[in-house]
């Protein structure tokens, strides 16, 4: 086989379809979030405003977080030195897990190197813990959940997105004695829509199924203490396993699950993705714990973020741009063509110093390509104004259709 030719074919296919992904080399400016420096390929630099980051609340540069990381670095050094089972369990990891268990009002929590790994490792391992487990998965669940369910083998059922009636049909069709688990998300990150948590948990309880929720895009952001949408909706205690991240609203790195002590102990003892992976550096664990602790009482920061999201949506809607608005903090603008989406992204960056990456297939379905804006509480009025004016100008320049806001 001509391996080079096969590589060329695969890469050229992405270029031809307009969905080849280009990394933008940026350097975040500590203390000036969301400002950053773009290092162009030609060696020149340009100051830009980041509009597509998942550091939703700017906690990656919060002094409380940085102080905790500096202290841990001075005390413990850089790396953890091993897996959790060998030498990689430190006081910082235990403190972080205690903060997370308290956040979600669960008996225990378990930290992984990312929320992707936490989903993959946990969902695949549950098959070993509960032989014959049938997993019911929302059709738009994140890739990490899909891969975990697939890799674990066994029976799975896919229910239509947020369609509880379809979920109930699938649950009713299976053996009542079979172990079951329903896996879904609280906020689906590309459209910004919410999962019907209460209705899904009601269905699961009616059929004796466990529940598994991904709160990755909600922790820190929703609920009285930032525990997520399930906390906001008063459903957190009813959910068996909560997955979330430390890399978005908490601004650091890593992922975790929170559940009963027995559930966490079983996953800890059986999941290869946990057992054989070097643990988070103590500095990261310390910073994450400080961020979680801080956001438990930072309602003003959450309110400011929601306000900026509403302002941006309102102004883009007033221009007739096709906004997808389900009431969350995520602001997707539907473009519907990968070439146009990339072109808009490039022009915003080069001409206006506005950085927003195009979202193309396979992250979203073909024909639904979009720009996904993530306003933070520290995007100021001037930055919002510049973004809105740039979108107005470029939308007309690219002769894209204006449409009523969609939901």
C-alpha positions in Angstrom: 0.0 0.0 0.0 1.1 3.5 -0.7 0.7 5.0 2.8 1.7 8.5 1.8 -0.9 8.6 -1.0 -3.6 7.4 1.5 -2.6 10.2 3.9 -2.8 12.7 1.0 -6.2 11.4 0.0 -7.6 11.7 3.5 -6.2 15.2 4.1 -7.3 16.5 0.7 -10.8 15.2 1.3 -11.0 17.5 4.3 -9.7 20.4 2.3 -12.1 19.8 -0.5 -15.1 19.7 1.9 -14.0 22.9 3.5 -13.6 21.3 7.0 -9.8 21.0 7.4 -9.0 22.3 10.9 -6.4 25.0 11.3 -4.9 25.7 14.7 -4.5 29.3 15.6 -1.4 30.0 17.8 -2.5 32.3 20.6 -0.9 33.5 23.8 -3.4 34.4 26.5 -2.5 37.6 28.3 -2.5 37.0 32.1 -4.6 39.6 33.8 -6.2 40.8 30.6 -8.6 38.0 29.7 -10.2 37.8 27.2 -7.3 39.5 25.4 -4.6 37.4 23.7 -1.8 37.7 21.2 -2.1 35.9 17.9 1.3 34.6 16.6 0.8 34.5 12.9 2.6 31.9 10.7 4.7 34.7 9.2 6.2 35.5 12.6 4.2 38.7 13.1 1.8 39.3 16.0 -1.7 40.8 16.5 -3.7 41.5 19.6 -7.0 39.7 19.5 -10.1 39.2 21.6 -11.0 35.5 22.3 -14.7 34.8 21.7 -14.7 31.0 21.5 -13.0 29.9 24.7 -14.6 27.6 27.2 -13.0 29.4 30.2 -16.5 30.7 30.6 -15.9 32.8 33.7 -12.3 33.7 33.3 -11.3 31.6 36.3 -8.1 30.5 34.4 -6.6 33.8 35.4 -8.4 34.4 38.7 -5.9 35.4 41.4 -7.4 32.9 43.9 -6.7 30.1 41.4 -3.2 31.3 40.5 -2.2 31.7 44.2 -3.2 28.1 45.0 -1.3 26.8 42.0 1.8 28.8 42.9 1.7 27.6 46.5 1.4 23.9 45.4 4.2 24.3 42.9 6.5 25.6 45.7 5.5 22.9 48.0 5.3 19.8 45.7 7.0 20.7 42.5 5.7 20.0 39.0 4.3 16.5 38.4 2.5 14.0 40.6 5.1 11.2 40.0 2.8 8.4 39.1 -0.7 6.9 38.9 -3.1 7.3 41.8 -2.3 3.7 42.8 1.4 4.1 42.9 2.6 7.5 44.0 0.2 9.9 42.4 -2.3 10.4 45.2 -1.5 13.6 47.1 -3.3 15.8 49.6 -4.2 18.1 46.7 -6.1 15.3 44.9 -8.0 14.3 48.1 -8.9 18.0 48.8 -10.2 18.4 45.3 -12.3 15.3 45.5 -13.8 16.4 48.8 -14.7 19.8 47.3 -16.4 18.1 44.3 -18.3 15.7 46.5 -19.5 18.6 48.6 -20.4 20.6 45.5 -22.7 17.9 44.2 -23.8 16.7 47.6 -22.6 13.1 46.9 -20.7 10.8 49.1 -17.6 10.8 46.9 -15.9 12.0 43.8 -13.2 10.7 41.5 -10.8 12.9 39.5 -9.6 11.9 36.0 -7.2 13.6 33.6 -10.1 15.0 31.6 -13.9 14.8 31.4 -13.5 12.9 28.2 -11.5 10.2 30.0 -14.0 10.3 32.9 -16.9 9.6 30.5 -15.1 7.0 28.4 -13.6 5.2 31.4 -16.8 5.2 33.5 -19.3 4.3 30.9 -17.2 1.5 29.5 -16.4 0.2 33.0 -20.0 0.1 34.2 -20.5 -2.9 31.8 -18.0 -4.9 33.9 -19.6 -3.8 37.2 -23.2 -4.5 36.0 -23.2 -7.5 33.6 -25.8 -7.3 30.9 -26.2 -3.5 31.4 -28.3 -1.8 28.7 -27.4 1.8 28.2 -29.9 4.3 26.8 -28.1 7.3 25.2 -29.4 10.6 23.9 -28.8 10.9 20.2 -26.7 14.1 20.6 -24.5 12.9 23.5 -20.9 14.0 23.4 -18.3 11.8 21.6 -16.7 10.8 24.9 -20.0 9.3 26.0 -20.6 7.6 22.7 -17.1 6.1 22.7 -17.4 4.9 26.3 -20.7 3.2 25.6 -19.3 1.6 22.4 -16.1 0.5 23.9 -17.8 -1.2 26.8 -19.7 -3.5 24.4 -23.1 -4.8 25.3 -26.5 -3.5 24.5 -27.3 0.1 23.8 -30.3 2.1 22.8 -30.3 5.5 21.2 -33.3 7.7 22.0 -34.1 10.8 19.9 -32.7 14.0 21.3 -34.5 15.1 24.4 -37.4 12.8 23.5 -38.6 11.4 26.8 -41.6 9.6 25.1 -39.1 7.7 22.9 -36.9 6.9 25.9 -39.9 5.4 27.7 -40.8 3.3 24.6 -37.3 1.9 24.6 -37.2 1.2 28.3 -40.6 -0.5 28.2 -39.5 -2.8 25.3 -36.6 -4.3 27.3 -36.5 -7.0 30.0 -37.7 -5.4 33.2 -35.1 -7.4 35.1 -32.1 -6.2 33.0 -29.8 -3.6 34.6 -30.3 -0.3 32.8 -28.7 3.2 32.7 -29.8 6.4 31.0 -27.0 8.7 29.9 -27.7 12.3 28.8 -26.4 15.9 29.1 -27.7 18.9 31.0 -26.5 21.4 28.3 -25.7 20.3 24.8 -22.8 22.5 23.8 -23.3 23.1 20.1 -27.0 24.3 20.3 -26.9 25.4 23.9 -30.2 23.6 24.7 -31.0 22.0 28.0 -31.8 18.3 28.7 -35.3 17.7 30.3 -33.6 16.4 33.5 -36.7 15.8 35.7 -38.6 14.0 33.0 -35.7 11.8 32.1 -35.1 10.9 35.8 -38.8 10.2 36.2 -38.6 7.8 33.3 -35.5 6.1 34.6 -37.0 5.6 38.1 -40.2 4.2 36.6 -38.1 1.5 34.9 -35.5 0.9 37.6 -32.7 2.5 35.6 -29.6 4.3 36.9 -29.0 7.9 35.6 -25.8 9.4 34.3 -25.6 13.1 33.5 -22.9 15.1 31.8 -22.8 18.6 33.3 -19.6 19.6 31.5 -21.0 22.9 30.1 -23.0 23.7 33.3 -20.8 23.3 36.4 -19.7 26.6 37.8 -22.4 28.3 35.7 -25.8 27.2 37.0 -27.3 26.5 40.4 -27.0 28.3 43.7 -23.4 27.0 44.2 -22.5 26.3 40.6 -23.1 22.6 40.7 -25.0 22.7 37.4 -28.4 22.6 35.9 -29.5 19.6 38.0 -28.8 21.7 41.1 -30.7 24.6 39.6 -33.7 22.4 38.8 -33.7 20.6 42.2 -32.9 17.2 40.7 -29.2 16.7 41.7 -30.0 14.2 44.6 -32.0 12.0 42.2 -29.1 11.4 39.7 -26.8 8.5 40.4 -23.6 9.6 38.6 -22.6 13.1 37.7 -19.8 13.8 35.2 -18.2 17.2 34.7 -15.0 19.1 33.9 -12.5 21.3 35.7 -11.4 22.8 32.3 -14.3 25.1 31.4 -16.0 27.3 33.9 -13.4 26.3 36.5 -10.7 27.4 34.2 -8.1 24.7 35.0 -7.8 21.1 33.8 -9.2 17.6 34.4 -12.6 15.9 34.8 -14.4 13.9 37.4 -17.5 11.9 38.5 -19.4 12.3 41.7 -21.6 9.5 43.0 -22.2 7.2 46.0 -19.1 6.0 47.8 -19.7 2.4 46.5 -20.1 3.6 42.9 -16.9 5.7 43.0 -15.0 2.9 44.7 -16.1 0.4 42.0 -15.1 2.7 39.1 -11.8 3.5 40.8 -11.1 -0.2 41.2 -12.1 -1.4 37.7 -11.6 1.5 35.2 -8.3 1.1 33.2 -8.6 4.8 32.2 -8.1 5.7 35.8 -5.9 2.9 37.0 -3.2 3.2 34.4 -3.0 7.0 33.9 -0.7 9.4 35.7 -2.7 11.7 38.0 -3.1 15.4 37.6 -0.1 17.5 38.7 -0.6 18.8 42.3 -0.6 22.4 41.0 -3.6 21.6 38.8 -5.5 19.8 41.5 -4.8 22.7 43.9 -6.0 25.3 41.4 -9.1 23.4 40.5 -10.0 23.0 44.2 -9.6 26.7 44.8 -11.8 27.5 41.7 -14.5 25.1 42.8 -14.5 26.5 46.3 -14.5 30.1 45.0 -17.4 29.6 42.6 -19.6 28.1 45.3 -20.3 31.6 46.4 -19.7 33.7 43.3 -23.3 34.2 42.1 -22.5 37.7 40.9 -20.0 36.3 38.4 -22.6 33.9 37.1 -25.1 36.6 36.8 -22.7 38.9 34.9 -22.0 36.1 32.4 -25.7 35.4 31.8 -26.3 39.2 31.3 -23.6 39.4 28.7 -24.9 36.4 26.9 -28.4 37.9 26.8 -27.0 41.2 25.5 -25.0 39.5 22.7 -28.0 37.4 21.6 -30.4 40.4 21.6 -28.0 42.5 19.5 -27.3 39.7 17.0 -31.0 38.9 16.7 -31.7 42.6 16.0 -29.5 42.3 13.0 -31.5 39.4 11.7 -28.7 36.9 12.2 -29.8 33.2 12.6 -29.2 32.7 16.3 -29.9 29.4 18.0 -31.2 30.5 21.4 -32.3 28.0 24.0 -31.7 30.3 26.9 -28.3 29.1 27.9 -24.9 31.0 28.0 -23.9 29.6 24.6 -24.4 31.8 21.5 -24.3 29.8 18.2 -24.8 31.6 14.9 -25.9 29.3 12.1 -24.0 29.6 8.9 -24.8 26.3 7.2 -21.8 26.0 4.9 -18.3 24.9 6.0 -16.5 27.2 3.4 -18.5 30.3 4.4 -18.0 29.4 8.1 -14.2 29.2 7.8 -14.2 32.4 5.7 -16.1 34.3 8.3 -13.8 33.1 11.0 -10.7 34.1 9.0 -12.0 37.5 8.2 -13.1 38.2 11.8 -9.6 37.3 13.0 -7.5 39.1 10.4 -9.6 42.2 9.8 -11.2 42.7 13.2 -9.0 40.9 15.8 -12.0 38.7 16.8 -11.1 35.1 17.4 -14.0 32.5 16.9 -13.3 29.1 15.5 -15.6 27.6 12.8 -17.6 24.6 14.0 -17.9 22.1 11.2 -18.6 18.4 10.7 -18.2 16.0 12.6 -18.6 18.2 15.6 -22.0 19.2 14.1 -24.1 17.7 11.3 -23.3 18.8 7.8 -25.4 21.7 6.8 -25.5 23.1 10.4 -22.0 24.6 10.5 -21.8 27.6 12.8 -19.8 30.1 14.7 -20.1 29.5 18.4 -19.6 32.5 20.7 -19.0 32.2 24.4 -19.3 35.6 26.1 -17.8 35.8 29.6 -18.4 38.3 32.5 -15.2 40.1 31.6 -16.1 40.8 27.9 -16.8 44.5 28.2 -19.4 46.6 26.3 -16.9 47.8 23.8 -15.8 44.3 22.9 -19.4 43.3 22.4 -20.1 46.3 20.3 -17.1 45.6 18.1 -18.1 42.0 17.6 -21.7 42.9 16.7 -20.6 45.6 14.2 -18.1 43.2 12.6 -20.7 40.4 12.2 -23.1 42.9 10.6 -20.5 44.1 8.1 -19.1 40.6 7.2 -22.5 38.9 7.0 -23.5 41.4 4.3 -20.1 41.2 2.6 -20.4 37.5 2.3 -24.0 37.8 1.0 -25.3 35.4 3.7 -29.1 35.2 4.3 -30.5 37.0 7.3 -33.1 35.0 9.1 -35.3 35.2 12.2 -33.7 33.8 15.3 -34.3 30.1 15.7 -34.8 28.0 18.8 
